[in-house]
Every structure is written in structure tokens, then in C-alpha cells.
Amino acid sequence: MGMALIGARYNHYNWSGWRWLITHLESWGVDVREFRFSNDGDFISPETCMAVADAIEAHLTEFDDEHREWIERHIDAWRHCGGCSQL
């Protein structure tokens, strides 16, 4: 069980990964008010998705190889999804 982002292609996070992502985004100054810990279909706007992609890309060098390899694959999905639903 976790968070699937409908509209962001293959982006699926288990709850630990979802919390990890949100914690990092908050520390980087990304507005995460649209992010939920429930699968109710709440929408993440295209602008927020773009901010997520930009933040991940800007901070890739801060991660060890394992985390960088895992999260780097998600940049394009966040950047090009045009917004997504949290299910």
C-alpha cells in the first residue's frame, strides 16, 4: 500500500518513500500543502508538480547513489504530468 500518482506515469511511492519525498521537499522550500497521506484522489497542481521536479533535479548531488538512482527516474514524470491525482 502506498501513494500512486495518477497522471504521473509510473510514480508510485510506498508510505515510507512518500514521507521521505515530502520531508525533503519541505526542507527545500517546496509548498507541499497539496500533498496528502490518504488515497482520496486529491489533486496536485501542474505548478506544484513542476516545482517537485525542479527541486529533485536541483538536489540530486546531495544523495548517495542508491537514493539518486531511485528518485532521478521520477523527475520527468513530475515535470510532464500536468498535475496528478493522489490514489
Helices and strands as residue ranges (DSSP letters): E 2-6, E 12-14, H 15-27, E 43-44, H 46-58, G 60-62, H 65-72, H 75-80, E 84-86
